[in-house]
Amino acid sequence: MIAEAATSAHVVEKLLNIGGTAGILYVAIYFLVRTLKDQYESRISALEVRSDHCEQDRRSMHQEIRLIQQERIGALERVLRHREDEDP
């Protein structure tokens, strides 16, 4: 009976030690996952901001290109009209 009690106490002690280790691992993994999740969300947010900025730049550049094209087309039309006026 004493041997059984000693063995039971030893088993209980082992379970507490293992449970304590498991608890510490759980807490460590929880904080690791939480930190990684926060970093992930932060990166996604930064990418969304940069994406908006890129979209604004793209629109601005598109307008500038359109204006340049219109200026060139206007200049070419003037040259052609001038040539037509000179031809008899």
Biopython code that builds the backbone (N, CA, C, O; Angstrom):
import numpy as np
from Bio.PDB.StructureBuilder import StructureBuilder

atoms = [
    (1, "MET", "N", (0.812, -1.176, 0.000)),
    (1, "MET", "CA", (0.000, 0.000, 0.000)),
    (1, "MET", "C", (0.868, 1.257, 0.000)),
    (1, "MET", "O", (0.574, 2.228, -0.698)),
    (2, "ILE", "N", (1.927, 1.225, 0.783)),
    (2, "ILE", "CA", (2.841, 2.360, 0.816)),
    (2, "ILE", "C", (3.521, 2.521, -0.537)),
    (2, "ILE", "O", (3.743, 3.639, -1.004)),
    (3, "ALA", "N", (3.847, 1.400, -1.156)),
    (3, "ALA", "CA", (4.477, 1.449, -2.473)),
    (3, "ALA", "C", (3.508, 2.037, -3.485)),
    (3, "ALA", "O", (3.904, 2.810, -4.357)),
    (4, "GLU", "N", (2.219, 1.663, -3.366)),
    (4, "GLU", "CA", (1.209, 2.208, -4.267)),
    (4, "GLU", "C", (1.047, 3.702, -4.067)),
    (4, "GLU", "O", (0.917, 4.438, -5.045)),
    (5, "ALA", "N", (1.049, 4.165, -2.840)),
    (5, "ALA", "CA", (0.910, 5.588, -2.535)),
    (5, "ALA", "C", (2.099, 6.358, -3.068)),
    (5, "ALA", "O", (1.944, 7.447, -3.621)),
    (6, "ALA", "N", (3.299, 5.791, -2.903)),
    (6, "ALA", "CA", (4.501, 6.448, -3.406)),
    (6, "ALA", "C", (4.456, 6.534, -4.930)),
    (6, "ALA", "O", (4.824, 7.551, -5.517)),
    (7, "THR", "N", (4.001, 5.458, -5.555)),
    (7, "THR", "CA", (3.901, 5.438, -7.011)),
    (7, "THR", "C", (2.832, 6.430, -7.474)),
    (7, "THR", "O", (3.034, 7.143, -8.457)),
    (8, "SER", "N", (1.703, 6.479, -6.774)),
    (8, "SER", "CA", (0.637, 7.422, -7.127)),
    (8, "SER", "C", (1.117, 8.859, -6.958)),
    (8, "SER", "O", (0.857, 9.711, -7.808)),
    (9, "ALA", "N", (1.811, 9.121, -5.867)),
    (9, "ALA", "CA", (2.336, 10.463, -5.631)),
    (9, "ALA", "C", (3.337, 10.833, -6.722)),
    (9, "ALA", "O", (3.370, 11.973, -7.184)),
    (10, "HIS", "N", (4.147, 9.866, -7.126)),
    (10, "HIS", "CA", (5.130, 10.095, -8.180)),
    (10, "HIS", "C", (4.423, 10.399, -9.508)),
    (10, "HIS", "O", (4.843, 11.284, -10.254)),
    (11, "VAL", "N", (3.343, 9.655, -9.794)),
    (11, "VAL", "CA", (2.579, 9.866, -11.036)),
    (11, "VAL", "C", (1.924, 11.249, -11.012)),
    (11, "VAL", "O", (1.939, 11.965, -12.013)),
    (12, "VAL", "N", (1.347, 11.619, -9.860)),
    (12, "VAL", "CA", (0.700, 12.925, -9.739)),
    (12, "VAL", "C", (1.737, 14.034, -9.910)),
    (12, "VAL", "O", (1.484, 15.032, -10.586)),
    (13, "GLU", "N", (2.891, 13.853, -9.300)),
    (13, "GLU", "CA", (3.955, 14.850, -9.432)),
    (13, "GLU", "C", (4.391, 14.993, -10.894)),
    (13, "GLU", "O", (4.616, 16.102, -11.379)),
    (14, "LYS", "N", (4.507, 13.865, -11.581)),
    (14, "LYS", "CA", (4.885, 13.897, -12.996)),
    (14, "LYS", "C", (3.829, 14.625, -13.827)),
    (14, "LYS", "O", (4.160, 15.427, -14.700)),
    (15, "LEU", "N", (2.564, 14.341, -13.550)),
    (15, "LEU", "CA", (1.483, 14.994, -14.289)),
    (15, "LEU", "C", (1.495, 16.508, -14.070)),
    (15, "LEU", "O", (1.291, 17.280, -15.007)),
    (16, "LEU", "N", (1.739, 16.925, -12.816)),
    (16, "LEU", "CA", (1.814, 18.356, -12.535)),
    (16, "LEU", "C", (2.992, 18.994, -13.269)),
    (16, "LEU", "O", (2.873, 20.090, -13.816)),
    (17, "ASN", "N", (4.119, 18.301, -13.275)),
    (17, "ASN", "CA", (5.286, 18.833, -13.992)),
    (17, "ASN", "C", (5.012, 18.943, -15.487)),
    (17, "ASN", "O", (5.332, 19.951, -16.117)),
    (18, "ILE", "N", (4.418, 17.893, -16.043)),
    (18, "ILE", "CA", (4.104, 17.907, -17.473)),
    (18, "ILE", "C", (3.041, 18.968, -17.771)),
    (18, "ILE", "O", (3.147, 19.697, -18.756)),
    (19, "GLY", "N", (2.031, 19.049, -16.928)),
    (19, "GLY", "CA", (0.978, 20.044, -17.106)),
    (19, "GLY", "C", (1.526, 21.451, -17.014)),
    (19, "GLY", "O", (1.123, 22.329, -17.777)),
    (20, "GLY", "N", (2.436, 21.673, -16.090)),
    (20, "GLY", "CA", (3.056, 22.989, -15.951)),
    (20, "GLY", "C", (3.840, 23.356, -17.196)),
    (20, "GLY", "O", (3.772, 24.491, -17.668)),
    (21, "THR", "N", (4.580, 22.401, -17.726)),
    (21, "THR", "CA", (5.345, 22.633, -18.948)),
    (21, "THR", "C", (4.399, 22.901, -20.110)),
    (21, "THR", "O", (4.636, 23.796, -20.921)),
    (22, "ALA", "N", (3.327, 22.118, -20.183)),
    (22, "ALA", "CA", (2.350, 22.318, -21.250)),
    (22, "ALA", "C", (1.700, 23.700, -21.134)),
    (22, "ALA", "O", (1.474, 24.371, -22.141)),
    (23, "GLY", "N", (1.407, 24.113, -19.917)),
    (23, "GLY", "CA", (0.814, 25.432, -19.697)),
    (23, "GLY", "C", (1.757, 26.544, -20.123)),
    (23, "GLY", "O", (1.337, 27.510, -20.760)),
    (24, "ILE", "N", (3.021, 26.412, -19.775)),
    (24, "ILE", "CA", (4.017, 27.415, -20.161)),
    (24, "ILE", "C", (4.155, 27.458, -21.682)),
    (24, "ILE", "O", (4.227, 28.536, -22.274)),
    (25, "LEU", "N", (4.192, 26.292, -22.306)),
    (25, "LEU", "CA", (4.275, 26.238, -23.770)),
    (25, "LEU", "C", (3.037, 26.871, -24.410)),
    (25, "LEU", "O", (3.149, 27.599, -25.397)),
    (26, "TYR", "N", (1.873, 26.595, -23.852)),
    (26, "TYR", "CA", (0.639, 27.170, -24.381)),
    (26, "TYR", "C", (0.687, 28.695, -24.327)),
    (26, "TYR", "O", (0.367, 29.369, -25.307)),
    (27, "VAL", "N", (1.089, 29.233, -23.173)),
    (27, "VAL", "CA", (1.167, 30.690, -23.018)),
    (27, "VAL", "C", (2.194, 31.281, -23.984)),
    (27, "VAL", "O", (1.945, 32.313, -24.607)),
    (28, "ALA", "N", (3.351, 30.620, -24.106)),
    (28, "ALA", "CA", (4.384, 31.112, -25.020)),
    (28, "ALA", "C", (3.892, 31.107, -26.467)),
    (28, "ALA", "O", (4.107, 32.069, -27.204)),
    (29, "ILE", "N", (3.243, 30.038, -26.864)),
    (29, "ILE", "CA", (2.716, 29.948, -28.233)),
    (29, "ILE", "C", (1.611, 30.965, -28.438)),
    (29, "ILE", "O", (1.516, 31.565, -29.509)),
    (30, "TYR", "N", (0.778, 31.169, -27.438)),
    (30, "TYR", "CA", (-0.297, 32.156, -27.539)),
    (30, "TYR", "C", (0.269, 33.548, -27.818)),
    (30, "TYR", "O", (-0.197, 34.249, -28.716)),
    (31, "PHE", "N", (1.284, 33.941, -27.033)),
    (31, "PHE", "CA", (1.863, 35.267, -27.239)),
    (31, "PHE", "C", (2.604, 35.354, -28.570)),
    (31, "PHE", "O", (2.595, 36.407, -29.208)),
    (32, "LEU", "N", (3.233, 34.286, -28.992)),
    (32, "LEU", "CA", (3.912, 34.261, -30.289)),
    (32, "LEU", "C", (2.901, 34.443, -31.420)),
    (32, "LEU", "O", (3.118, 35.245, -32.328)),
    (33, "VAL", "N", (1.809, 33.706, -31.365)),
    (33, "VAL", "CA", (0.767, 33.813, -32.398)),
    (33, "VAL", "C", (0.148, 35.202, -32.384)),
    (33, "VAL", "O", (-0.110, 35.787, -33.436)),
    (34, "ARG", "N", (-0.086, 35.719, -31.201)),
    (34, "ARG", "CA", (-0.669, 37.059, -31.090)),
    (34, "ARG", "C", (0.264, 38.111, -31.691)),
    (34, "ARG", "O", (-0.190, 39.006, -32.404)),
    (35, "THR", "N", (1.552, 38.010, -31.412)),
    (35, "THR", "CA", (2.527, 38.947, -31.970)),
    (35, "THR", "C", (2.586, 38.823, -33.484)),
    (35, "THR", "O", (2.603, 39.833, -34.188)),
    (36, "LEU", "N", (2.619, 37.609, -33.986)),
    (36, "LEU", "CA", (2.661, 37.393, -35.434)),
    (36, "LEU", "C", (1.393, 37.918, -36.103)),
    (36, "LEU", "O", (1.454, 38.492, -37.190)),
    (37, "LYS", "N", (0.255, 37.724, -35.457)),
    (37, "LYS", "CA", (-1.011, 38.221, -36.003)),
    (37, "LYS", "C", (-0.991, 39.747, -36.073)),
    (37, "LYS", "O", (-1.407, 40.326, -37.077)),
    (38, "ASP", "N", (-0.513, 40.399, -35.019)),
    (38, "ASP", "CA", (-0.429, 41.860, -35.010)),
    (38, "ASP", "C", (0.504, 42.355, -36.111)),
    (38, "ASP", "O", (0.193, 43.330, -36.796)),
    (39, "GLN", "N", (1.646, 41.689, -36.285)),
    (39, "GLN", "CA", (2.577, 42.070, -37.345)),
    (39, "GLN", "C", (1.946, 41.881, -38.713)),
    (39, "GLN", "O", (2.105, 42.728, -39.592)),
    (40, "TYR", "N", (1.237, 40.785, -38.900)),
    (40, "TYR", "CA", (0.576, 40.499, -40.173)),
    (40, "TYR", "C", (-0.452, 41.589, -40.484)),
    (40, "TYR", "O", (-0.482, 42.115, -41.597)),
    (41, "GLU", "N", (-1.288, 41.926, -39.508)),
    (41, "GLU", "CA", (-2.302, 42.955, -39.711)),
    (41, "GLU", "C", (-1.667, 44.310, -39.982)),
    (41, "GLU", "O", (-2.173, 45.086, -40.792)),
    (42, "SER", "N", (-0.562, 44.594, -39.306)),
    (42, "SER", "CA", (0.154, 45.846, -39.530)),
    (42, "SER", "C", (0.704, 45.908, -40.957)),
    (42, "SER", "O", (0.620, 46.945, -41.615)),
    (43, "ARG", "N", (1.260, 44.811, -41.423)),
    (43, "ARG", "CA", (1.789, 44.764, -42.797)),
    (43, "ARG", "C", (0.671, 44.915, -43.817)),
    (43, "ARG", "O", (0.835, 45.624, -44.809)),
    (44, "ILE", "N", (-0.452, 44.266, -43.592)),
    (44, "ILE", "CA", (-1.591, 44.375, -44.505)),
    (44, "ILE", "C", (-2.066, 45.824, -44.561)),
    (44, "ILE", "O", (-2.348, 46.348, -45.639)),
    (45, "SER", "N", (-2.152, 46.460, -43.418)),
    (45, "SER", "CA", (-2.585, 47.852, -43.359)),
    (45, "SER", "C", (-1.612, 48.751, -44.129)),
    (45, "SER", "O", (-2.039, 49.627, -44.881)),
    (46, "ALA", "N", (-0.319, 48.535, -43.944)),
    (46, "ALA", "CA", (0.682, 49.335, -44.654)),
    (46, "ALA", "C", (0.585, 49.103, -46.162)),
    (46, "ALA", "O", (0.727, 50.044, -46.943)),
    (47, "LEU", "N", (0.346, 47.865, -46.574)),
    (47, "LEU", "CA", (0.197, 47.567, -48.002)),
    (47, "LEU", "C", (-1.037, 48.257, -48.585)),
    (47, "LEU", "O", (-0.999, 48.742, -49.715)),
    (48, "GLU", "N", (-2.110, 48.301, -47.832)),
    (48, "GLU", "CA", (-3.314, 48.977, -48.308)),
    (48, "GLU", "C", (-3.061, 50.468, -48.494)),
    (48, "GLU", "O", (-3.522, 51.057, -49.471)),
    (49, "VAL", "N", (-2.333, 51.084, -47.566)),
    (49, "VAL", "CA", (-2.009, 52.507, -47.680)),
    (49, "VAL", "C", (-1.141, 52.743, -48.909)),
    (49, "VAL", "O", (-1.391, 53.666, -49.683)),
    (50, "ARG", "N", (-0.101, 51.892, -49.089)),
    (50, "ARG", "CA", (0.766, 52.043, -50.259)),
    (50, "ARG", "C", (0.015, 51.802, -51.551)),
    (50, "ARG", "O", (0.281, 52.459, -52.557)),
    (51, "SER", "N", (-0.922, 50.868, -51.534)),
    (51, "SER", "CA", (-1.714, 50.581, -52.721)),
    (51, "SER", "C", (-2.569, 51.792, -53.097)),
    (51, "SER", "O", (-2.682, 52.128, -54.276)),
    (52, "ASP", "N", (-3.164, 52.439, -52.112)),
    (52, "ASP", "CA", (-3.945, 53.652, -52.375)),
    (52, "ASP", "C", (-3.060, 54.744, -52.966)),
    (52, "ASP", "O", (-3.457, 55.435, -53.904)),
    (53, "HIS", "N", (-1.871, 54.894, -52.415)),
    (53, "HIS", "CA", (-0.922, 55.894, -52.911)),
    (53, "HIS", "C", (-0.529, 55.587, -54.360)),
    (53, "HIS", "O", (-0.460, 56.494, -55.190)),
    (54, "CYS", "N", (-0.274, 54.332, -54.657)),
    (54, "CYS", "CA", (0.081, 53.928, -56.023)),
    (54, "CYS", "C", (-1.070, 54.196, -56.987)),
    (54, "CYS", "O", (-0.851, 54.625, -58.120)),
    (55, "GLU", "N", (-2.278, 53.947, -56.541)),
    (55, "GLU", "CA", (-3.446, 54.199, -57.394)),
    (55, "GLU", "C", (-3.571, 55.686, -57.697)),
    (55, "GLU", "O", (-3.882, 56.055, -58.829)),
    (56, "GLN", "N", (-3.339, 56.537, -56.722)),
    (56, "GLN", "CA", (-3.368, 57.986, -56.948)),
    (56, "GLN", "C", (-2.276, 58.399, -57.928)),
    (56, "GLN", "O", (-2.516, 59.211, -58.821)),
    (57, "ASP", "N", (-1.083, 57.846, -57.766)),
    (57, "ASP", "CA", (0.014, 58.144, -58.694)),
    (57, "ASP", "C", (-0.325, 57.686, -60.106)),
    (57, "ASP", "O", (-0.043, 58.390, -61.075)),
    (58, "ARG", "N", (-0.929, 56.508, -60.223)),
    (58, "ARG", "CA", (-1.292, 55.983, -61.539)),
    (58, "ARG", "C", (-2.300, 56.900, -62.219)),
    (58, "ARG", "O", (-2.171, 57.196, -63.407)),
    (59, "ARG", "N", (-3.293, 57.347, -61.479)),
    (59, "ARG", "CA", (-4.291, 58.255, -62.056)),
    (59, "ARG", "C", (-3.661, 59.579, -62.481)),
    (59, "ARG", "O", (-3.955, 60.100, -63.558)),
    (60, "SER", "N", (-2.809, 60.109, -61.641)),
    (60, "SER", "CA", (-2.129, 61.363, -61.958)),
    (60, "SER", "C", (-1.264, 61.209, -63.210)),
    (60, "SER", "O", (-1.283, 62.069, -64.090)),
    (61, "MET", "N", (-0.517, 60.125, -63.285)),
    (61, "MET", "CA", (0.337, 59.885, -64.436)),
    (61, "MET", "C", (-0.501, 59.698, -65.705)),
    (61, "MET", "O", (-0.124, 60.170, -66.778)),
    (62, "HIS", "N", (-1.627, 59.014, -65.579)),
    (62, "HIS", "CA", (-2.522, 58.807, -66.721)),
    (62, "HIS", "C", (-3.014, 60.156, -67.254)),
    (62, "HIS", "O", (-3.065, 60.360, -68.467)),
    (63, "GLN", "N", (-3.376, 61.075, -66.356)),
    (63, "GLN", "CA", (-3.823, 62.401, -66.768)),
    (63, "GLN", "C", (-2.699, 63.163, -67.466)),
    (63, "GLN", "O", (-2.923, 63.800, -68.495)),
    (64, "GLU", "N", (-1.499, 63.098, -66.910)),
    (64, "GLU", "CA", (-0.363, 63.795, -67.524)),
    (64, "GLU", "C", (-0.074, 63.253, -68.920)),
    (64, "GLU", "O", (0.174, 64.025, -69.846)),
    (65, "ILE", "N", (-0.105, 61.946, -69.073)),
    (65, "ILE", "CA", (0.139, 61.335, -70.381)),
    (65, "ILE", "C", (-0.945, 61.769, -71.362)),
    (65, "ILE", "O", (-0.654, 62.079, -72.517)),
    (66, "ARG", "N", (-2.176, 61.792, -70.907)),
    (66, "ARG", "CA", (-3.283, 62.212, -71.771)),
    (66, "ARG", "C", (-3.103, 63.661, -72.223)),
    (66, "ARG", "O", (-3.322, 63.979, -73.392)),
    (67, "LEU", "N", (-2.710, 64.528, -71.313)),
    (67, "LEU", "CA", (-2.484, 65.929, -71.678)),
    (67, "LEU", "C", (-1.340, 66.064, -72.687)),
    (67, "LEU", "O", (-1.439, 66.822, -73.652)),
    (68, "ILE", "N", (-0.270, 65.331, -72.459)),
    (68, "ILE", "CA", (0.865, 65.378, -73.388)),
    (68, "ILE", "C", (0.437, 64.887, -74.768)),
    (68, "ILE", "O", (0.800, 65.476, -75.786)),
    (69, "GLN", "N", (-0.337, 63.802, -74.793)),
    (69, "GLN", "CA", (-0.815, 63.279, -76.075)),
    (69, "GLN", "C", (-1.709, 64.297, -76.777)),
    (69, "GLN", "O", (-1.604, 64.475, -77.991)),
    (70, "GLN", "N", (-2.576, 64.960, -76.038)),
    (70, "GLN", "CA", (-3.450, 65.965, -76.637)),
    (70, "GLN", "C", (-2.639, 67.137, -77.184)),
    (70, "GLN", "O", (-2.946, 67.666, -78.253)),
    (71, "GLU", "N", (-1.599, 67.541, -76.444)),
    (71, "GLU", "CA", (-0.738, 68.624, -76.930)),
    (71, "GLU", "C", (-0.037, 68.217, -78.226)),
    (71, "GLU", "O", (0.031, 69.006, -79.168)),
    (72, "ARG", "N", (0.480, 66.997, -78.279)),
    (72, "ARG", "CA", (1.180, 66.522, -79.477)),
    (72, "ARG", "C", (0.221, 66.397, -80.662)),
    (72, "ARG", "O", (0.556, 66.769, -81.787)),
    (73, "ILE", "N", (-0.966, 65.875, -80.397)),
    (73, "ILE", "CA", (-1.965, 65.749, -81.459)),
    (73, "ILE", "C", (-2.327, 67.137, -81.986)),
    (73, "ILE", "O", (-2.431, 67.334, -83.196)),
    (74, "GLY", "N", (-2.520, 68.098, -81.081)),
    (74, "GLY", "CA", (-2.825, 69.473, -81.489)),
    (74, "GLY", "C", (-1.700, 70.070, -82.322)),
    (74, "GLY", "O", (-1.956, 70.735, -83.325)),
    (75, "ALA", "N", (-0.461, 69.837, -81.913)),
    (75, "ALA", "CA", (0.687, 70.359, -82.667)),
    (75, "ALA", "C", (0.746, 69.725, -84.047)),
    (75, "ALA", "O", (0.988, 70.421, -85.032)),
    (76, "LEU", "N", (0.528, 68.416, -84.139)),
    (76, "LEU", "CA", (0.534, 67.737, -85.442)),
    (76, "LEU", "C", (-0.602, 68.243, -86.331)),
    (76, "LEU", "O", (-0.413, 68.418, -87.535)),
    (77, "GLU", "N", (-1.776, 68.480, -85.750)),
    (77, "GLU", "CA", (-2.890, 69.014, -86.534)),
    (77, "GLU", "C", (-2.568, 70.392, -87.075)),
    (77, "GLU", "O", (-2.914, 70.707, -88.213)),
    (78, "ARG", "N", (-1.906, 71.221, -86.270)),
    (78, "ARG", "CA", (-1.508, 72.558, -86.736)),
    (78, "ARG", "C", (-0.508, 72.468, -87.879)),
    (78, "ARG", "O", (-0.600, 73.216, -88.852)),
    (79, "VAL", "N", (0.451, 71.547, -87.762)),
    (79, "VAL", "CA", (1.442, 71.364, -88.825)),
    (79, "VAL", "C", (0.744, 70.916, -90.105)),
    (79, "VAL", "O", (1.042, 71.437, -91.180)),
    (80, "LEU", "N", (-0.163, 69.975, -90.010)),
    (80, "LEU", "CA", (-0.881, 69.490, -91.193)),
    (80, "LEU", "C", (-1.737, 70.592, -91.822)),
    (80, "LEU", "O", (-1.777, 70.718, -93.046)),
    (81, "ARG", "N", (-2.417, 71.385, -91.001)),
    (81, "ARG", "CA", (-3.212, 72.497, -91.537)),
    (81, "ARG", "C", (-2.319, 73.520, -92.225)),
    (81, "ARG", "O", (-2.670, 74.070, -93.269)),
    (82, "HIS", "N", (-1.181, 73.762, -91.636)),
    (82, "HIS", "CA", (-0.241, 74.728, -92.214)),
    (82, "HIS", "C", (0.252, 74.212, -93.565)),
    (82, "HIS", "O", (0.364, 74.987, -94.515)),
    (83, "ARG", "N", (0.544, 72.931, -93.661)),
    (83, "ARG", "CA", (0.999, 72.331, -94.920)),
    (83, "ARG", "C", (-0.124, 72.358, -95.966)),
    (83, "ARG", "O", (0.128, 72.607, -97.145)),
    (84, "GLU", "N", (-1.350, 72.103, -95.531)),
    (84, "GLU", "CA", (-2.475, 72.155, -96.468)),
    (84, "GLU", "C", (-2.682, 73.572, -97.001)),
    (84, "GLU", "O", (-3.013, 73.767, -98.171)),
    (85, "ASP", "N", (-2.483, 74.547, -96.131)),
    (85, "ASP", "CA", (-2.634, 75.950, -96.542)),
    (85, "ASP", "C", (-1.559, 76.337, -97.552)),
    (85, "ASP", "O", (-1.817, 77.139, -98.449)),
    (86, "GLU", "N", (-0.363, 75.782, -97.419)),
    (86, "GLU", "CA", (0.742, 76.115, -98.309)),
    (86, "GLU", "C", (0.607, 75.421, -99.662)),
    (86, "GLU", "O", (1.047, 75.972, -100.672)),
    (87, "ASP", "N", (0.024, 74.256, -99.711)),
    (87, "ASP", "CA", (-0.135, 73.516, -100.975)),
    (87, "ASP", "C", (-1.228, 74.192, -101.827)),
    (87, "ASP", "O", (-2.300, 74.545, -101.337)),
    (88, "PRO", "N", (-0.900, 74.359, -103.158)),
    (88, "PRO", "CA", (-1.892, 74.998, -104.037)),
    (88, "PRO", "C", (-2.999, 74.072, -104.441)),
    (88, "PRO", "O", (-3.901, 74.472, -105.177)),
]
sb = StructureBuilder()
sb.init_structure("model")
sb.init_model(0)
sb.init_chain("A")
sb.init_seg("    ")
for serial, (resi, resn, name, xyz) in enumerate(atoms, 1):
    if name == "N":
        sb.init_residue(resn, " ", resi, " ")
    sb.init_atom(name, np.array(xyz, "f"), 0.0, 1.0, " ", f" {name:<3s}", serial, name[0])
structure = sb.get_structure()
